[in-house]
Amino acid sequence: MTAQPEYQPSDGYAASKNIIASHDGPYEAAKKSLDRDGFVILSASLFPSFDLEALRAAASRMTNAARSGTWPYVRTLPKQFPPWPQDPSNGIWGVQHLLHPSNPDHLVFAKSYFDDELLTYVAALIGCSQDDLTMELYNMLVRPDKDFSLRWHRDDISATAIPEEELERLSKPSYHAQWNLALYDDESLVLVPGSHRRARTQTERNADPYESHLPNQITVRLKAGEVAFYNNNILHRGVYDSSKERMTLHGSIGTAAAGGERARNVLQHGVGEWANEYDFEGFDSDMADRAKKMRERLVALGKSSGDVGFFSKDE
């Protein structure tokens, strides 16, 4: 196997926070940070149209409905990957399908998902035209009912992959952008900067799946309103404290160029079962036009992909 360059860790959190101070424009600088570190944190001030108070109120209603069992689309403890049982009696750690037409607050969430400035960043980070963007997922990560953590993983590469398999997958374009929008301060995402550009080290391969300290790992610390974009194949895990309030919107948007490369990652969540029902009532005309085209590309992806299965059905 070809020797891999050693990642030289920098203060990725601070560097990414200060990207606007660079000589590049804000979108180019954000992409450079994402490509280099595997994540980038954007200030709340960059998204002035986000209504944090309205999002918090809607998120609280959704979370209460999910915990009570009246909203059936949930991530239940202790399961990490879809599909999740819909019985919330053991506790939940996520709420699915914020844009579902049966959600009374879907428009509140849609205004942040289809936000013009967010989509400008998404297109820049993917490296595509906004005309190619594809609707994918909008979910929410919440305070678990008891302390809970996810194992170290890459979202679309199996833990059993050999180095050559990892490198082959990591060499491909990601064709999407994934982000966390924190409605409250959030310190749940732990990752190894630069690991999206290399296979796992022997130390990482030999580590316990829930190892609390890997070399060079950092905790991504978000203030309310900040947005963290990250490469979903960076080596990362979640560590969730049941004593701290958490409502973090967890979204992804793809591109038409992805084709089947993204199908399983997206469609395993069940979004294809209802996306065609979305009527965009209450959207302003510009947002409705953008959203309809993005939805059409998602529906086309579902029709062309068939049964995609699950990434790790039993885990």
C-alpha positions as CSV (number, residue, x, y, z in Angstrom):
1,M,0.0,0.0,0.0
2,T,1.2,3.5,-0.8
3,A,2.5,5.4,2.2
4,Q,0.0,8.0,3.4
5,P,0.9,11.6,4.3
6,E,0.8,12.2,8.0
7,Y,-1.9,14.7,9.0
8,Q,-0.5,17.7,10.8
9,P,-3.1,18.8,13.3
10,S,-3.8,22.5,13.7
11,D,-6.3,24.2,15.9
12,G,-9.0,23.1,13.5
13,Y,-11.8,24.6,15.7
14,A,-10.2,28.0,15.8
15,A,-9.0,27.9,12.2
16,S,-12.4,27.1,10.9
17,K,-14.1,29.7,13.1
18,N,-11.9,32.4,11.6
19,I,-12.2,31.5,8.0
20,I,-13.6,34.8,7.0
21,A,-10.4,36.5,8.0
22,S,-8.5,34.7,5.2
23,H,-7.7,36.2,1.8
24,D,-10.3,34.0,0.1
25,G,-13.9,34.9,-0.2
26,P,-16.1,33.3,2.5
27,Y,-17.4,30.4,0.4
28,E,-14.0,29.5,-1.0
29,A,-12.4,29.7,2.5
30,A,-15.1,27.5,4.0
31,K,-14.5,24.9,1.3
32,K,-10.7,25.0,1.9
33,S,-11.3,24.4,5.6
34,L,-13.7,21.5,4.9
35,D,-11.3,19.9,2.4
36,R,-8.3,20.3,4.8
37,D,-9.8,19.4,8.2
38,G,-12.9,17.5,7.2
39,F,-15.2,20.0,9.0
40,V,-15.8,23.8,9.1
41,I,-17.7,25.9,11.7
42,L,-19.7,28.9,10.4
43,S,-20.8,31.7,12.6
44,A,-24.5,32.3,13.3
45,S,-24.1,35.8,11.9
46,L,-23.7,34.4,8.4
47,F,-27.3,33.2,8.5
48,P,-29.3,36.2,9.5
49,S,-32.6,34.8,8.3
50,F,-32.5,31.8,10.7
51,D,-35.1,32.4,13.3
52,L,-33.5,30.7,16.3
53,E,-36.5,31.3,18.7
54,A,-39.0,29.9,16.2
55,L,-36.8,26.9,15.5
56,R,-36.4,26.3,19.3
57,A,-40.1,26.4,19.8
58,A,-40.9,24.1,16.9
59,A,-38.0,21.7,18.0
60,S,-39.4,21.6,21.5
61,R,-42.9,20.6,20.2
62,M,-41.4,18.0,18.0
63,T,-39.2,16.5,20.7
64,N,-42.2,16.3,23.1
65,A,-44.3,14.6,20.5
66,A,-41.4,12.1,19.8
67,R,-40.9,11.3,23.5
68,S,-44.6,10.8,24.0
69,G,-44.9,8.5,21.0
70,T,-47.3,10.7,19.0
71,W,-44.5,11.4,16.4
72,P,-43.5,8.0,15.2
73,Y,-40.3,8.9,13.3
74,V,-37.5,8.6,15.9
75,R,-34.0,7.4,16.6
76,T,-34.4,5.1,19.6
77,L,-31.9,3.9,22.2
78,P,-29.6,2.0,22.0
79,K,-29.6,1.6,18.2
80,Q,-27.0,3.6,16.2
81,F,-28.1,3.1,12.5
82,P,-31.5,2.8,10.7
83,P,-34.0,1.3,10.8
84,W,-35.0,2.3,14.3
85,P,-37.9,0.7,16.3
86,Q,-40.7,3.3,16.7
87,D,-41.3,2.5,20.4
88,P,-39.8,5.3,22.4
89,S,-40.1,3.6,25.8
90,N,-36.4,3.0,26.1
91,G,-35.6,6.6,25.2
92,I,-34.8,8.5,22.0
93,W,-31.7,10.4,20.8
94,G,-33.1,11.8,17.5
95,V,-36.3,12.9,15.7
96,Q,-36.6,12.1,12.0
97,H,-38.3,13.8,9.1
98,L,-38.7,17.4,10.2
99,L,-39.9,18.3,6.7
100,H,-42.7,15.6,6.7
101,P,-45.9,17.2,5.5
102,S,-47.8,15.8,8.5
103,N,-45.5,17.8,10.9
104,P,-47.4,21.0,11.8
105,D,-44.1,22.9,12.0
106,H,-42.6,21.6,8.8
107,L,-42.6,25.1,7.3
108,V,-40.5,26.5,10.2
109,F,-37.8,23.9,9.6
110,A,-38.1,24.2,5.8
111,K,-37.2,27.9,6.0
112,S,-33.8,27.0,7.4
113,Y,-33.3,24.0,5.1
114,F,-34.0,25.8,1.9
115,D,-32.5,29.1,3.1
116,D,-30.8,30.9,0.3
117,E,-27.5,31.6,2.1
118,L,-27.3,28.0,3.4
119,L,-27.8,26.7,-0.1
120,T,-25.1,29.0,-1.4
121,Y,-22.7,27.5,1.1
122,V,-23.8,24.0,0.3
123,A,-23.2,24.5,-3.5
124,A,-19.8,26.0,-2.8
125,L,-18.8,23.1,-0.5
126,I,-19.9,20.4,-2.9
127,G,-18.5,22.3,-5.9
128,C,-21.7,22.4,-8.0
129,S,-24.4,24.7,-9.2
130,Q,-27.4,25.4,-7.1
131,D,-29.4,24.1,-10.0
132,D,-28.0,20.7,-9.3
133,L,-28.8,20.5,-5.6
134,T,-31.0,17.6,-4.4
135,M,-33.2,17.5,-1.3
136,E,-32.0,14.8,1.1
137,L,-32.5,14.7,4.9
138,Y,-33.5,17.0,7.7
139,N,-33.6,15.4,11.1
140,M,-32.8,16.5,14.7
141,L,-30.4,15.2,17.3
142,V,-31.8,15.6,20.9
143,R,-30.8,15.0,24.5
144,P,-31.1,11.2,25.1
145,D,-33.1,9.9,28.0
146,K,-29.9,8.4,29.4
147,D,-26.3,8.9,28.6
148,F,-25.5,7.4,25.2
149,S,-22.7,7.3,22.7
150,L,-22.1,6.2,19.2
151,R,-19.1,4.1,18.2
152,W,-16.3,5.5,16.0
153,H,-17.4,5.3,12.4
154,R,-17.6,6.7,8.9
155,D,-21.1,7.1,7.7
156,D,-20.7,5.1,4.4
157,I,-17.6,2.9,5.0
158,S,-17.8,-0.3,7.0
159,A,-15.7,-0.7,10.0
160,T,-14.5,-4.0,8.5
161,A,-13.1,-2.2,5.4
162,I,-9.4,-2.9,4.7
163,P,-7.1,0.2,4.1
164,E,-7.3,-0.2,0.3
165,E,-11.1,-0.2,0.4
166,E,-11.2,2.8,2.6
167,L,-8.8,4.7,0.3
168,E,-10.8,3.7,-2.8
169,R,-14.1,5.1,-1.2
170,L,-12.4,8.2,0.2
171,S,-10.9,9.1,-3.2
172,K,-14.4,9.6,-4.6
173,P,-16.2,13.0,-4.5
174,S,-18.7,13.2,-1.6
175,Y,-21.5,14.6,-3.8
176,H,-23.2,16.1,-0.8
177,A,-22.9,18.4,2.2
178,Q,-23.9,17.5,5.7
179,W,-24.3,19.9,8.7
180,N,-25.4,20.4,12.3
181,L,-27.2,23.6,13.2
182,A,-27.1,23.9,17.0
183,L,-30.2,25.4,18.6
184,Y,-28.5,25.2,21.9
185,D,-24.8,25.0,22.7
186,D,-23.6,21.6,21.6
187,E,-20.4,19.6,22.4
188,S,-21.5,16.2,21.2
189,L,-19.6,15.6,18.0
190,V,-16.1,14.2,18.4
191,L,-13.9,13.7,15.3
192,V,-10.3,13.2,14.1
193,P,-9.4,16.1,11.8
194,G,-8.0,15.1,8.5
195,S,-9.1,11.4,8.8
196,H,-11.4,11.9,5.8
197,R,-8.3,11.9,3.6
198,R,-6.6,8.7,4.7
199,A,-7.3,5.2,5.9
200,R,-7.4,4.5,9.6
201,T,-4.1,4.1,11.4
202,Q,-3.3,0.8,13.1
203,T,-4.1,2.5,16.4
204,E,-7.5,3.5,15.2
205,R,-8.2,0.0,13.8
206,N,-7.2,-1.6,17.1
207,A,-9.1,0.8,19.4
208,D,-12.2,-0.1,21.2
209,P,-15.2,1.0,19.1
210,Y,-16.1,3.4,22.0
211,E,-12.6,4.5,22.8
212,S,-12.8,7.8,24.6
213,H,-9.5,9.2,23.4
214,L,-8.0,8.6,20.0
215,P,-4.8,10.5,18.9
216,N,-5.6,14.0,17.6
217,Q,-9.3,13.8,18.3
218,I,-11.2,17.0,19.0
219,T,-14.6,17.9,20.3
220,V,-16.6,20.2,18.0
221,R,-18.0,22.9,20.2
222,L,-20.9,24.8,18.8
223,K,-22.6,27.9,20.2
224,A,-26.3,28.3,19.6
225,G,-27.0,29.3,16.0
226,E,-23.6,28.1,14.6
227,V,-23.4,25.6,11.8
228,A,-20.8,22.8,11.5
229,F,-20.4,21.2,8.1
230,Y,-18.4,18.0,8.1
231,N,-17.4,15.2,5.8
232,N,-19.6,12.2,6.7
233,N,-16.7,9.8,6.1
234,I,-14.4,11.6,8.6
235,L,-13.7,9.3,11.6
236,H,-16.2,10.5,14.2
237,R,-18.6,9.6,17.0
238,G,-21.3,11.2,19.1
239,V,-21.2,11.4,22.9
240,Y,-24.5,12.5,24.3
241,D,-25.0,13.8,27.9
242,S,-28.6,13.2,29.2
243,S,-28.2,16.1,31.6
244,K,-27.7,18.8,28.9
245,E,-30.4,20.1,26.6
246,R,-29.7,19.3,23.0
247,M,-31.7,20.2,19.9
248,T,-29.4,20.2,16.9
249,L,-30.8,20.2,13.4
250,H,-29.0,17.6,11.3
251,G,-29.3,18.0,7.6
252,S,-27.8,16.9,4.3
253,I,-28.2,18.1,0.7
254,G,-26.8,16.3,-2.3
255,T,-26.3,16.9,-6.0
256,A,-27.7,15.4,-9.2
257,A,-24.3,14.1,-10.1
258,A,-24.3,11.6,-7.2
259,G,-26.6,9.2,-8.8
260,G,-26.6,5.9,-7.0
261,E,-23.6,6.8,-4.9
262,R,-25.8,8.5,-2.3
263,A,-28.9,6.5,-2.7
264,R,-28.5,4.1,0.3
265,N,-27.2,6.8,2.7
266,V,-30.3,8.9,2.0
267,L,-33.1,6.5,1.2
268,Q,-32.5,4.1,4.1
269,H,-34.0,6.8,6.3
270,G,-37.4,6.5,4.6
271,V,-37.6,10.0,3.1
272,G,-38.6,8.6,-0.3
273,E,-41.9,7.3,1.2
274,W,-43.3,10.8,1.7
275,A,-41.2,13.3,-0.3
276,N,-43.6,13.3,-3.3
277,E,-46.5,14.4,-1.0
278,Y,-44.8,17.7,-0.1
279,D,-46.9,20.6,-1.4
280,F,-44.7,23.7,-0.4
281,E,-47.8,25.6,0.8
282,G,-46.7,28.7,2.7
283,F,-43.4,29.0,0.9
284,D,-42.5,32.3,-0.8
285,S,-42.3,31.9,-4.6
286,D,-38.5,31.8,-4.8
287,M,-38.1,29.3,-2.0
288,A,-40.9,27.2,-3.5
289,D,-39.3,27.1,-6.9
290,R,-35.9,26.0,-5.4
291,A,-37.5,23.4,-3.1
292,K,-39.7,21.8,-5.8
293,K,-36.7,21.3,-8.1
294,M,-34.7,19.8,-5.2
295,R,-37.5,17.5,-4.3
296,E,-37.9,16.4,-7.9
297,R,-34.3,15.2,-8.0
298,L,-34.8,13.3,-4.8
299,V,-37.9,11.6,-6.2
300,A,-36.0,10.7,-9.3
301,L,-33.2,9.2,-7.2
302,G,-35.7,7.0,-5.4
303,K,-37.3,5.8,-8.7
304,S,-33.9,4.9,-10.2
305,S,-32.5,3.2,-7.2
306,G,-35.1,0.7,-6.1
307,D,-34.5,-1.1,-2.8
308,V,-31.3,0.2,-1.4
309,G,-31.2,-1.7,1.9
310,F,-29.4,-0.5,5.0
311,F,-25.8,0.5,5.9
312,S,-25.8,-1.5,9.1
313,K,-29.3,-2.9,9.8
314,D,-28.7,-4.7,13.0
315,E,-26.4,-2.2,14.7
